[in-house]
Amino acid sequence: MNPIVIIPARMASSRLPGKPLADIAGRPMIAHVLERALAAGIGPVAVAVCDAAVAEAVERAGGMPVMTDPDLPSGSDRVWQALERIDPAGRHDIVINLQGDLPEVKPDVLHRVLQPLDDAQVDIATLAAPVRDAAEAAAESVVKVACAFDSGADVARALYFSRMPVPWGPGPLWHHVGIYAYRRAALQRFVSTPESPLERRERLEQLRALEAGMRIGCARIAHAPFGVDTPADLERARATARQATCALT
């Protein structure tokens, strides 16, 4: 594999406008995510942006911004356009789509998301963490993935994604972590495929891949990284950063 990490970041978030530049411990959130991605040491890291202010912040943090069309419909489309612009020769056969709102993501998680691609039949790899309690299971904002890990196995096939707690019945539930590793051809196929019926119904774009017959593999991790999607999330991230700073002093 010859991976590249691309972080899609845009200012026009519906629930937290200006999210990439939100201050956390004196630095914009995108700088924290970029730092974690670089620390993983997997390959080159780029940030797919459509705002000059975010591009400037990425450059100040020592990163590589790539301007993309602001009218693209999704982060996946931005990742694909950025990849085509910085690697038109196709040297990188794997692209990791790392969300720009995960300032606390651990670098080793990026290594884990590559694991399902050891199976040549897997088109797209992603992550799953155990659902911790009934509130998490019931939350529509927490996407659940229907998969079954064999005893001792760290990788399982994703059969469905839902905002509801699936599958039904006793047994573990799995919280889908929206970090993806695509084979390059799979990402090209994905962004070229029209929105699918179940994707529209659940508002989950990964269902487009399943409906198109693509195979998604999940790697198991112990804990879902904390994402920043609302003002309350941002305050929590700031509090965590303050605690970490105090622990070092």
C-alpha positions as YAML, in Angstrom:
chain: A
units: angstrom
residues:
- id: 1
  name: MET
  ca: [0.00, 0.00, 0.00]
- id: 2
  name: ASN
  ca: [1.04, 3.58, -0.65]
- id: 3
  name: PRO
  ca: [-1.45, 5.62, 1.39]
- id: 4
  name: ILE
  ca: [-2.15, 9.31, 1.58]
- id: 5
  name: VAL
  ca: [-4.25, 11.05, 4.23]
- id: 6
  name: ILE
  ca: [-6.67, 13.77, 3.12]
- id: 7
  name: ILE
  ca: [-8.67, 15.83, 5.63]
- id: 8
  name: PRO
  ca: [-11.77, 17.56, 4.22]
- id: 9
  name: ALA
  ca: [-12.46, 20.84, 6.01]
- id: 10
  name: ARG
  ca: [-14.97, 23.58, 5.26]
- id: 11
  name: MET
  ca: [-16.31, 26.58, 7.12]
- id: 12
  name: ALA
  ca: [-20.00, 26.11, 6.25]
- id: 13
  name: SER
  ca: [-20.98, 23.65, 8.97]
- id: 14
  name: SER
  ca: [-24.71, 23.88, 9.70]
- id: 15
  name: ARG
  ca: [-24.44, 23.26, 13.46]
- id: 16
  name: LEU
  ca: [-21.05, 24.86, 14.10]
- id: 17
  name: PRO
  ca: [-20.14, 27.45, 11.46]
- id: 18
  name: GLY
  ca: [-16.44, 28.12, 11.13]
- id: 19
  name: LYS
  ca: [-15.61, 24.77, 12.73]
- id: 20
  name: PRO
  ca: [-12.11, 24.26, 11.23]
- id: 21
  name: LEU
  ca: [-10.91, 27.54, 12.74]
- id: 22
  name: ALA
  ca: [-12.55, 27.06, 16.15]
- id: 23
  name: ASP
  ca: [-9.93, 27.79, 18.80]
- id: 24
  name: ILE
  ca: [-8.79, 24.89, 20.99]
- id: 25
  name: ALA
  ca: [-5.90, 25.66, 23.35]
- id: 26
  name: GLY
  ca: [-4.75, 28.57, 21.23]
- id: 27
  name: ARG
  ca: [-4.78, 26.76, 17.90]
- id: 28
  name: PRO
  ca: [-7.48, 26.17, 15.29]
- id: 29
  name: MET
  ca: [-9.12, 22.75, 15.39]
- id: 30
  name: ILE
  ca: [-7.80, 21.84, 11.93]
- id: 31
  name: ALA
  ca: [-4.24, 22.28, 13.24]
- id: 32
  name: HIS
  ca: [-4.89, 19.68, 15.96]
- id: 33
  name: VAL
  ca: [-6.26, 17.17, 13.44]
- id: 34
  name: LEU
  ca: [-3.38, 17.83, 11.07]
- id: 35
  name: GLU
  ca: [-0.87, 17.27, 13.88]
- id: 36
  name: ARG
  ca: [-2.43, 13.89, 14.74]
- id: 37
  name: ALA
  ca: [-2.43, 12.81, 11.09]
- id: 38
  name: LEU
  ca: [1.23, 13.75, 10.61]
- id: 39
  name: ALA
  ca: [2.16, 11.94, 13.84]
- id: 40
  name: ALA
  ca: [0.74, 8.70, 12.41]
- id: 41
  name: GLY
  ca: [3.54, 8.69, 9.82]
- id: 42
  name: ILE
  ca: [1.45, 6.77, 7.29]
- id: 43
  name: GLY
  ca: [2.17, 8.94, 4.29]
- id: 44
  name: PRO
  ca: [1.67, 12.48, 2.99]
- id: 45
  name: VAL
  ca: [-1.12, 14.52, 4.57]
- id: 46
  name: ALA
  ca: [-3.19, 17.13, 2.75]
- id: 47
  name: VAL
  ca: [-6.21, 19.20, 3.76]
- id: 48
  name: ALA
  ca: [-8.99, 19.63, 1.18]
- id: 49
  name: VAL
  ca: [-10.28, 23.17, 1.68]
- id: 50
  name: CYS
  ca: [-12.60, 25.56, -0.09]
- id: 51
  name: ASP
  ca: [-11.96, 28.67, 2.03]
- id: 52
  name: ALA
  ca: [-8.88, 30.88, 1.89]
- id: 53
  name: ALA
  ca: [-8.89, 31.36, 5.67]
- id: 54
  name: VAL
  ca: [-8.69, 27.60, 6.28]
- id: 55
  name: ALA
  ca: [-5.92, 27.26, 3.69]
- id: 56
  name: GLU
  ca: [-3.92, 29.96, 5.50]
- id: 57
  name: ALA
  ca: [-4.43, 28.23, 8.86]
- id: 58
  name: VAL
  ca: [-3.24, 24.92, 7.41]
- id: 59
  name: GLU
  ca: [-0.13, 26.56, 5.97]
- id: 60
  name: ARG
  ca: [0.66, 28.24, 9.32]
- id: 61
  name: ALA
  ca: [0.42, 24.82, 10.95]
- id: 62
  name: GLY
  ca: [2.94, 23.40, 8.47]
- id: 63
  name: GLY
  ca: [0.38, 21.52, 6.39]
- id: 64
  name: MET
  ca: [-0.49, 21.29, 2.70]
- id: 65
  name: PRO
  ca: [-3.87, 22.80, 1.74]
- id: 66
  name: VAL
  ca: [-5.52, 21.86, -1.54]
- id: 67
  name: MET
  ca: [-8.26, 24.13, -2.84]
- id: 68
  name: THR
  ca: [-11.43, 22.36, -3.98]
- id: 69
  name: ASP
  ca: [-14.74, 23.43, -5.49]
- id: 70
  name: PRO
  ca: [-16.96, 24.92, -2.74]
- id: 71
  name: ASP
  ca: [-20.06, 23.52, -4.45]
- id: 72
  name: LEU
  ca: [-19.06, 19.87, -4.06]
- id: 73
  name: PRO
  ca: [-21.80, 17.99, -2.18]
- id: 74
  name: SER
  ca: [-19.74, 16.05, 0.37]
- id: 75
  name: GLY
  ca: [-16.41, 15.54, 2.08]
- id: 76
  name: SER
  ca: [-15.83, 12.42, 0.00]
- id: 77
  name: ASP
  ca: [-16.13, 14.48, -3.19]
- id: 78
  name: ARG
  ca: [-13.65, 17.01, -1.79]
- id: 79
  name: VAL
  ca: [-11.21, 14.24, -0.92]
- id: 80
  name: TRP
  ca: [-11.43, 12.80, -4.44]
- id: 81
  name: GLN
  ca: [-10.95, 16.18, -6.12]
- id: 82
  name: ALA
  ca: [-7.98, 16.98, -3.87]
- id: 83
  name: LEU
  ca: [-6.43, 13.59, -4.61]
- id: 84
  name: GLU
  ca: [-6.75, 14.09, -8.35]
- id: 85
  name: ARG
  ca: [-5.16, 17.53, -8.10]
- id: 86
  name: ILE
  ca: [-2.13, 16.55, -6.00]
- id: 87
  name: ASP
  ca: [-1.59, 13.05, -7.39]
- id: 88
  name: PRO
  ca: [-2.78, 12.95, -11.01]
- id: 89
  name: ALA
  ca: [-0.32, 10.15, -11.80]
- id: 90
  name: GLY
  ca: [-2.07, 7.84, -9.33]
- id: 91
  name: ARG
  ca: [0.97, 6.98, -7.18]
- id: 92
  name: HIS
  ca: [-1.16, 6.68, -4.05]
- id: 93
  name: ASP
  ca: [-3.41, 3.62, -4.27]
- id: 94
  name: ILE
  ca: [-5.03, 4.11, -0.84]
- id: 95
  name: VAL
  ca: [-6.58, 7.32, 0.48]
- id: 96
  name: ILE
  ca: [-7.59, 7.82, 4.10]
- id: 97
  name: ASN
  ca: [-10.47, 10.24, 4.59]
- id: 98
  name: LEU
  ca: [-9.93, 11.72, 8.06]
- id: 99
  name: GLN
  ca: [-12.70, 14.00, 9.31]
- id: 100
  name: GLY
  ca: [-11.55, 17.50, 10.23]
- id: 101
  name: ASP
  ca: [-13.60, 17.55, 13.45]
- id: 102
  name: LEU
  ca: [-11.65, 14.89, 15.37]
- id: 103
  name: PRO
  ca: [-9.05, 16.92, 17.30]
- id: 104
  name: GLU
  ca: [-8.47, 14.09, 19.80]
- id: 105
  name: VAL
  ca: [-8.05, 11.24, 17.31]
- id: 106
  name: LYS
  ca: [-5.14, 8.98, 18.21]
- id: 107
  name: PRO
  ca: [-2.54, 8.47, 15.46]
- id: 108
  name: ASP
  ca: [-2.65, 4.67, 15.84]
- id: 109
  name: VAL
  ca: [-6.31, 4.71, 14.74]
- id: 110
  name: LEU
  ca: [-5.16, 5.68, 11.24]
- id: 111
  name: HIS
  ca: [-3.05, 2.55, 11.12]
- id: 112
  name: ARG
  ca: [-5.99, 0.44, 12.28]
- id: 113
  name: VAL
  ca: [-8.29, 1.67, 9.52]
- id: 114
  name: LEU
  ca: [-5.93, 0.18, 6.93]
- id: 115
  name: GLN
  ca: [-6.23, -3.31, 8.41]
- id: 116
  name: PRO
  ca: [-9.38, -4.47, 6.53]
- id: 117
  name: LEU
  ca: [-7.66, -3.70, 3.22]
- id: 118
  name: ASP
  ca: [-5.35, -6.66, 3.80]
- id: 119
  name: ASP
  ca: [-8.29, -8.57, 2.30]
- id: 120
  name: ALA
  ca: [-8.19, -7.94, -1.45]
- id: 121
  name: GLN
  ca: [-12.00, -8.24, -1.63]
- id: 122
  name: VAL
  ca: [-12.55, -5.20, 0.63]
- id: 123
  name: ASP
  ca: [-13.13, -1.96, -1.27]
- id: 124
  name: ILE
  ca: [-13.50, 0.43, 1.67]
- id: 125
  name: ALA
  ca: [-12.26, 0.15, 5.25]
- id: 126
  name: THR
  ca: [-13.64, 1.91, 8.31]
- id: 127
  name: LEU
  ca: [-13.79, 1.58, 12.11]
- id: 128
  name: ALA
  ca: [-16.19, 0.36, 14.78]
- id: 129
  name: ALA
  ca: [-16.10, 0.81, 18.54]
- id: 130
  name: PRO
  ca: [-18.36, -0.77, 21.18]
- id: 131
  name: VAL
  ca: [-21.54, 1.14, 22.06]
- id: 132
  name: ARG
  ca: [-21.16, 1.88, 25.76]
- id: 133
  name: ASP
  ca: [-24.71, 2.37, 27.03]
- id: 134
  name: ALA
  ca: [-28.40, 2.65, 26.17]
- id: 135
  name: ALA
  ca: [-28.21, 6.41, 25.60]
- id: 136
  name: GLU
  ca: [-25.49, 6.00, 23.00]
- id: 137
  name: ALA
  ca: [-27.45, 3.19, 21.34]
- id: 138
  name: ALA
  ca: [-30.58, 5.33, 21.11]
- id: 139
  name: ALA
  ca: [-28.89, 8.52, 19.88]
- id: 140
  name: GLU
  ca: [-29.66, 9.27, 16.24]
- id: 141
  name: SER
  ca: [-26.38, 11.18, 15.98]
- id: 142
  name: VAL
  ca: [-24.47, 7.96, 16.70]
- id: 143
  name: VAL
  ca: [-24.35, 5.80, 13.60]
- id: 144
  name: LYS
  ca: [-24.46, 2.07, 14.29]
- id: 145
  name: VAL
  ca: [-22.92, -0.55, 12.02]
- id: 146
  name: ALA
  ca: [-24.32, -4.07, 11.78]
- id: 147
  name: CYS
  ca: [-21.32, -6.37, 11.83]
- id: 148
  name: ALA
  ca: [-20.24, -9.46, 13.75]
- id: 149
  name: PHE
  ca: [-16.66, -9.99, 14.88]
- id: 150
  name: ASP
  ca: [-15.75, -13.65, 15.18]
- id: 151
  name: SER
  ca: [-14.14, -14.67, 18.46]
- id: 152
  name: GLY
  ca: [-10.75, -12.98, 18.64]
- id: 153
  name: ALA
  ca: [-11.17, -11.27, 15.26]
- id: 154
  name: ASP
  ca: [-10.37, -7.58, 14.79]
- id: 155
  name: VAL
  ca: [-12.02, -7.21, 11.36]
- id: 156
  name: ALA
  ca: [-15.59, -7.86, 10.26]
- id: 157
  name: ARG
  ca: [-17.69, -7.14, 7.19]
- id: 158
  name: ALA
  ca: [-20.14, -4.24, 7.44]
- id: 159
  name: LEU
  ca: [-23.61, -5.41, 6.45]
- id: 160
  name: TYR
  ca: [-25.63, -2.25, 7.18]
- id: 161
  name: PHE
  ca: [-25.40, 1.19, 8.78]
- id: 162
  name: SER
  ca: [-28.24, 2.88, 10.64]
- id: 163
  name: ARG
  ca: [-29.08, 5.61, 13.10]
- id: 164
  name: MET
  ca: [-31.16, 2.99, 14.90]
- id: 165
  name: PRO
  ca: [-29.65, 0.34, 17.21]
- id: 166
  name: VAL
  ca: [-29.05, -2.53, 14.79]
- id: 167
  name: PRO
  ca: [-28.99, -5.50, 14.80]
- id: 168
  name: TRP
  ca: [-31.94, -6.38, 17.02]
- id: 169
  name: GLY
  ca: [-31.59, -8.87, 19.86]
- id: 170
  name: PRO
  ca: [-29.02, -9.55, 22.60]
- id: 171
  name: GLY
  ca: [-25.38, -8.93, 21.82]
- id: 172
  name: PRO
  ca: [-22.97, -6.06, 21.28]
- id: 173
  name: LEU
  ca: [-23.78, -2.96, 19.26]
- id: 174
  name: TRP
  ca: [-21.08, -1.15, 17.30]
- id: 175
  name: HIS
  ca: [-20.60, 2.60, 16.98]
- id: 176
  name: HIS
  ca: [-19.43, 3.47, 13.48]
- id: 177
  name: VAL
  ca: [-16.43, 5.79, 13.45]
- id: 178
  name: GLY
  ca: [-16.50, 7.81, 10.24]
- id: 179
  name: ILE
  ca: [-12.86, 7.47, 9.21]
- id: 180
  name: TYR
  ca: [-12.42, 5.66, 5.89]
- id: 181
  name: ALA
  ca: [-9.61, 4.11, 3.90]
- id: 182
  name: TYR
  ca: [-10.56, 3.75, 0.23]
- id: 183
  name: ARG
  ca: [-8.84, 1.90, -2.52]
- id: 184
  name: ARG
  ca: [-8.37, 4.63, -5.09]
- id: 185
  name: ALA
  ca: [-10.59, 2.91, -7.66]
- id: 186
  name: ALA
  ca: [-13.28, 2.42, -5.02]
- id: 187
  name: LEU
  ca: [-13.33, 6.11, -4.12]
- id: 188
  name: GLN
  ca: [-13.58, 7.05, -7.79]
- id: 189
  name: ARG
  ca: [-16.48, 4.65, -8.22]
- id: 190
  name: PHE
  ca: [-18.16, 5.89, -5.05]
- id: 191
  name: VAL
  ca: [-18.16, 9.58, -5.97]
- id: 192
  name: SER
  ca: [-19.33, 8.70, -9.50]
- id: 193
  name: THR
  ca: [-22.32, 6.70, -8.21]
- id: 194
  name: PRO
  ca: [-25.64, 8.56, -7.77]
- id: 195
  name: GLU
  ca: [-27.16, 8.99, -4.34]
- id: 196
  name: SER
  ca: [-29.00, 5.81, -3.39]
- id: 197
  name: PRO
  ca: [-32.47, 5.27, -1.86]
- id: 198
  name: LEU
  ca: [-31.27, 4.01, 1.52]
- id: 199
  name: GLU
  ca: [-28.64, 6.74, 1.64]
- id: 200
  name: ARG
  ca: [-31.40, 9.33, 1.31]
- id: 201
  name: ARG
  ca: [-33.60, 7.59, 3.87]
- id: 202
  name: GLU
  ca: [-30.97, 7.18, 6.60]
- id: 203
  name: ARG
  ca: [-28.90, 10.23, 5.57]
- id: 204
  name: LEU
  ca: [-25.78, 8.03, 5.52]
- id: 205
  name: GLU
  ca: [-23.63, 8.15, 2.40]
- id: 206
  name: GLN
  ca: [-21.83, 4.86, 3.18]
- id: 207
  name: LEU
  ca: [-25.08, 3.07, 2.32]
- id: 208
  name: ARG
  ca: [-24.53, 4.19, -1.28]
- id: 209
  name: ALA
  ca: [-21.45, 1.98, -1.38]
- id: 210
  name: LEU
  ca: [-23.30, -1.03, 0.03]
- id: 211
  name: GLU
  ca: [-26.23, -0.57, -2.34]
- id: 212
  name: ALA
  ca: [-23.76, -0.42, -5.23]
- id: 213
  name: GLY
  ca: [-22.36, -3.80, -4.21]
- id: 214
  name: MET
  ca: [-19.12, -2.52, -2.71]
- id: 215
  name: ARG
  ca: [-17.63, -4.36, 0.24]
- id: 216
  name: ILE
  ca: [-16.86, -2.43, 3.44]
- id: 217
  name: GLY
  ca: [-14.67, -3.92, 6.17]
- id: 218
  name: CYS
  ca: [-14.62, -2.69, 9.78]
- id: 219
  name: ALA
  ca: [-11.62, -2.75, 12.09]
- id: 220
  name: ARG
  ca: [-12.47, -2.88, 15.78]
- id: 221
  name: ILE
  ca: [-11.10, -0.21, 18.13]
- id: 222
  name: ALA
  ca: [-11.65, 0.17, 21.87]
- id: 223
  name: HIS
  ca: [-13.13, 3.69, 21.94]
- id: 224
  name: ALA
  ca: [-14.71, 6.02, 19.41]
- id: 225
  name: PRO
  ca: [-12.71, 9.28, 19.11]
- id: 226
  name: PHE
  ca: [-14.57, 12.35, 20.27]
- id: 227
  name: GLY
  ca: [-15.92, 14.49, 17.44]
- id: 228
  name: VAL
  ca: [-16.80, 18.20, 17.53]
- id: 229
  name: ASP
  ca: [-20.13, 18.89, 15.89]
- id: 230
  name: THR
  ca: [-21.89, 21.39, 18.18]
- id: 231
  name: PRO
  ca: [-20.95, 24.33, 20.46]
- id: 232
  name: ALA
  ca: [-21.26, 21.98, 23.45]
- id: 233
  name: ASP
  ca: [-18.82, 19.55, 21.82]
- id: 234
  name: LEU
  ca: [-16.40, 22.40, 21.26]
- id: 235
  name: GLU
  ca: [-16.51, 23.39, 24.93]
- id: 236
  name: ARG
  ca: [-15.82, 19.79, 25.89]
- id: 237
  name: ALA
  ca: [-12.82, 19.66, 23.55]
- id: 238
  name: ARG
  ca: [-11.49, 22.90, 25.04]
- id: 239
  name: ALA
  ca: [-11.89, 21.55, 28.56]
- id: 240
  name: THR
  ca: [-10.04, 18.36, 27.65]
- id: 241
  name: ALA
  ca: [-7.21, 20.40, 26.12]
- id: 242
  name: ARG
  ca: [-6.96, 22.53, 29.28]
- id: 243
  name: GLN
  ca: [-6.76, 19.42, 31.43]
- id: 244
  name: ALA
  ca: [-4.01, 17.99, 29.25]
- id: 245
  name: THR
  ca: [-2.06, 21.24, 29.48]
- id: 246
  name: CYS
  ca: [-2.39, 21.32, 33.27]
- id: 247
  name: ALA
  ca: [-1.20, 17.71, 33.49]
- id: 248
  name: LEU
  ca: [2.01, 18.67, 31.68]
- id: 249
  name: THR
  ca: [2.78, 21.65, 33.93]
...
